[in-house]
């Protein structure tokens, strides 16, 4: 069992049950999947960038990504329907927990001037999305072999019904959320 999965069962579940007064352990929100998406607009001109991004995503997640294609044509971008424009991977189970553990403990601390993740990136249904500007925060990648720096969107899908539960769940699992300071009252 992954280290983070063990932490979830031993520490996070009791903390959630105490905080939100759940009657059953089955009510406790859990992390269901992690979806990582890399969109490459430059792949229209250089299709080999998509292959490189696919290999990098496979190295990061340990799973083969699928190619995403354009849903509709946009003439201004010289984009036709069906053209490959990105890659994505969905990870679940132990791979998901191992990826999240590496993200929290290794990758995010490598971000320059990192002051914590925004707590405003929840979607209203308990899911959290963060954007990464540089794929080299992951130690699995070698800078010398890459042709282009690109970012990715990482979506953490939870079974929580509201953002407050999901925020508590992810914070207990070690996500480094930034502290929100209260505005100071101005005294005249």
N, C-alpha and C positions, 0 to 999 in steps of 0.2 A: 504494500500500500504506500502511496506517495506520502511524503512528509506533511504536505498541506492538507491532504485528505484526512490524515490521522488527527491533525490539529482541529479540523472542522468537527469531527465526531466527538473528540474528547473535551474541547474547550468552547468552540463557537456555538454548538447546539445548546449546551446548558446556559450560556450567556444570553442567547436569543430567547430561550424559554423564560428566563427570569425577567428580561427587559420588556417583552411584549405579552407576557402571561398567556402563552399558548397552552391549551388543554392536552394536546397530543403531540408526540414527536413528529408526526406526519405533517403537521401544520408549519413546522419550521422551514423557512425559505432555504433554498440551496442553490448552488451554482450549477446550471444545467449544461451550458456549453460556452465555448469561446470561439468567436468568428473573427478571423483576421483577413482583411481585404486590402489588396494593393491595386490601386488604379493608376494606369500608365497611359496618359494621353499621347505621349511621345511614341507609343507602340504603333501608332498609325503610320509614322514615317519609318521607324526602325523595328520590325517585328522581332528581331533577336533580343531586344530588351525584355520582352515578355518571357523568353526562355530563361534569361538570367534571373529575373525576379521570381520565377517559378522555382528555380534551383535554390535560391536564397530562402524562400519561404519553406521549402521542404527541409532545408538544413535547420531552420529555427524551430519548426514544429514537429519534425519527424514523421510527417505525413505528406503524401503527394497532393499538391493543390490542383484545383480545377480552373480552367480558363473561363473568364467571363466575357461575354460578347455584347456588343451594342444592341439595345432593344429597338432603336429607331435611328433613321438617318438624320444627320445634321450637316447641311451643306456648308455652313460657315466654318466648321471644323474639319471639313473633308472626310466626314465619317459616314460610312454606309452601314445599313442594318446588317448585323451578323459579324462585323469585324471584331477581332479579339482586342479588348481594351484593358484587361486586368486579370488578376488571379486572386483566388480566395481559398481558404481552408477553414473547415469547421472541426474543432477537436472537442472530444468528450472524454469522460472517465479519467483514468490515471494520467494520460497524456495531457489532459486539460489542467489537472492539478500541478503536474511537473512544470508545464509552461508558465502557469501563473506564479509558481514559486520562483522560477528563474526571472520572470518579469519584475517581481517585487524586490527580490533580494540582490539581483545582479544588474539587470538592464536599466531600470529606472534610476538607480544611484549613479549610473554612468552618464546621465543626461547633464549637459553643462547648465549651470545656474538653475538647478532643479530646486523648487521651493514647495513641492507637493502638487498633488492632482486637484483639479477643480472639482468641487462637490456639485457644480451646476450642470454636469454633463449627463445627468440621468434623464431618461426619456418620459417619465411620468408613469411607466408601467414596471419599474424596478430593474431596468437594464441600464448598463453604464458603457459609454463609448469614450475611448481616449485616442487621440491622434499622436502618432510618433513621426517626427520630421526626418529622422535619420535611422536607417536600418542597422547601422554599425554599433548601436548600443547593445546588440546581442553579441556575445563573445564567440558564437559559432561561425560568424562571418569574417572573412579575410578582406581587408581593405584593398589589397593589391590586385585581387581577382575581379573586382567589380568595375563596371564601366560607368555606372550612373548612381548617384545618391537619390533615393526616393524614400517616401514615408509610407506609413500604413495606418489603417484604422483597426483598432482592437475593440471588439464589442463583447462585454461580459453579460451573458443572458442568465438571469436568475429567475427563480419561481416566486419571488416576492411580489406582492400585489401593489405596494406603494414604494415610493423612493426612500422613505425614511427607513423601512425595514432593510432594503437593499444596501443603503449606505452603512447601516450598522453591521450587516453581514460582511460586506467587503472590508470595512475598517477592522473588524475582528480578525479577518483573514490576513491582515497585514498591508492592505493598500494604503500608501502614504498620502492621505488627503491633506490638503493645506488647511491650516487653521483660519477660520473666518473671524476677523476681528470686528467687534461691534463698533459702529461709528461713535466717535466721542461727541458728547454734548458740548455745544458751543455756549459759553457763558458770557453774556454781555454786561 
